[in-house]
Amino acid sequence: MGLMNKDLRKSVKMALRVLGIGIALPFFIWVPLGLMVAVPSIIDVFGMSGLKVPTSFVIGGLMMAAIGFEDF
């Protein structure tokens, strides 16, 4: 027996899915848009040493989504 009932677990997992994908999606969209001249590149905004900030957001979002999509 788990600590949460199935309905609560289902809603928490759905929230993790949506939130995780929502956190990672803007950075995935920004990468191809950064190739256009009108949109600044992610490297132009954060710099080479600052790339760890958006990278940590993407990895955190994908980890949250992975937990949400896990079927246990």
DRENLUMZA-840707 format. One record per residue (C-alpha): x, y, z; residue in three letters. Coordinates in Angstrom, 1 decimal. Layout:
BEGIN
<node u="X" v="Y" w="Z" type="Ala"/>
...
***
This chain:
BEGIN
<node u="0.0" v="0.0" w="0.0" type="Met"/>
<node u="1.2" v="3.4" w="-0.9" type="Gly"/>
<node u="1.0" v="6.6" w="1.2" type="Leu"/>
<node u="-1.3" v="8.3" w="-1.4" type="Met"/>
<node u="-4.5" v="7.0" w="-2.9" type="Asn"/>
<node u="-4.6" v="6.5" w="-6.7" type="Lys"/>
<node u="-6.5" v="9.7" w="-7.5" type="Asp"/>
<node u="-4.1" v="11.9" w="-5.6" type="Leu"/>
<node u="-1.1" v="10.2" w="-7.1" type="Arg"/>
<node u="-2.6" v="10.6" w="-10.6" type="Lys"/>
<node u="-3.2" v="14.3" w="-10.1" type="Ser"/>
<node u="0.3" v="14.8" w="-8.6" type="Val"/>
<node u="1.9" v="13.0" w="-11.5" type="Lys"/>
<node u="-0.2" v="15.0" w="-14.0" type="Met"/>
<node u="1.0" v="18.2" w="-12.4" type="Ala"/>
<node u="4.6" v="17.1" w="-12.5" type="Leu"/>
<node u="4.2" v="16.3" w="-16.2" type="Arg"/>
<node u="2.7" v="19.6" w="-17.1" type="Val"/>
<node u="5.0" v="21.7" w="-14.9" type="Leu"/>
<node u="8.2" v="19.8" w="-16.0" type="Gly"/>
<node u="7.4" v="20.1" w="-19.7" type="Ile"/>
<node u="6.4" v="23.7" w="-19.2" type="Gly"/>
<node u="9.7" v="24.5" w="-17.6" type="Ile"/>
<node u="11.8" v="22.9" w="-20.3" type="Ala"/>
<node u="9.8" v="23.8" w="-23.4" type="Leu"/>
<node u="10.8" v="27.5" w="-23.6" type="Pro"/>
<node u="14.5" v="26.7" w="-23.8" type="Phe"/>
<node u="13.8" v="24.0" w="-26.4" type="Phe"/>
<node u="12.0" v="26.5" w="-28.5" type="Ile"/>
<node u="14.6" v="29.2" w="-27.9" type="Trp"/>
<node u="17.5" v="27.1" w="-29.4" type="Val"/>
<node u="16.2" v="27.0" w="-33.1" type="Pro"/>
<node u="14.8" v="30.6" w="-32.8" type="Leu"/>
<node u="18.3" v="31.7" w="-31.7" type="Gly"/>
<node u="19.6" v="30.8" w="-35.2" type="Leu"/>
<node u="17.5" v="33.6" w="-36.6" type="Met"/>
<node u="19.1" v="37.0" w="-36.7" type="Val"/>
<node u="16.2" v="38.8" w="-35.0" type="Ala"/>
<node u="16.2" v="36.6" w="-31.8" type="Val"/>
<node u="19.3" v="36.7" w="-29.6" type="Pro"/>
<node u="21.1" v="33.4" w="-29.1" type="Ser"/>
<node u="20.9" v="31.7" w="-25.7" type="Ile"/>
<node u="24.7" v="32.1" w="-25.6" type="Ile"/>
<node u="24.4" v="35.8" w="-26.3" type="Asp"/>
<node u="22.0" v="36.2" w="-23.4" type="Val"/>
<node u="23.7" v="34.0" w="-20.7" type="Phe"/>
<node u="27.3" v="33.8" w="-22.0" type="Gly"/>
<node u="29.3" v="30.6" w="-22.1" type="Met"/>
<node u="29.8" v="30.6" w="-18.3" type="Ser"/>
<node u="26.1" v="31.3" w="-17.7" type="Gly"/>
<node u="24.8" v="28.4" w="-19.7" type="Leu"/>
<node u="24.5" v="26.3" w="-16.6" type="Lys"/>
<node u="21.5" v="28.4" w="-15.5" type="Val"/>
<node u="19.2" v="27.4" w="-18.4" type="Pro"/>
<node u="20.7" v="24.0" w="-18.5" type="Thr"/>
<node u="19.8" v="23.4" w="-14.9" type="Ser"/>
<node u="16.2" v="24.5" w="-15.6" type="Phe"/>
<node u="15.9" v="22.2" w="-18.6" type="Val"/>
<node u="17.3" v="19.2" w="-16.7" type="Ile"/>
<node u="15.1" v="19.9" w="-13.7" type="Gly"/>
<node u="12.1" v="20.2" w="-15.8" type="Gly"/>
<node u="12.8" v="17.0" w="-17.7" type="Leu"/>
<node u="13.4" v="15.2" w="-14.4" type="Met"/>
<node u="10.1" v="16.4" w="-13.1" type="Met"/>
<node u="8.4" v="15.2" w="-16.3" type="Ala"/>
<node u="10.2" v="11.9" w="-16.1" type="Ala"/>
<node u="8.9" v="11.4" w="-12.6" type="Ile"/>
<node u="5.4" v="12.4" w="-13.7" type="Gly"/>
<node u="5.5" v="9.9" w="-16.6" type="Phe"/>
<node u="6.9" v="7.1" w="-14.5" type="Glu"/>
<node u="4.4" v="4.2" w="-14.0" type="Asp"/>
<node u="4.7" v="2.6" w="-10.6" type="Phe"/>
***
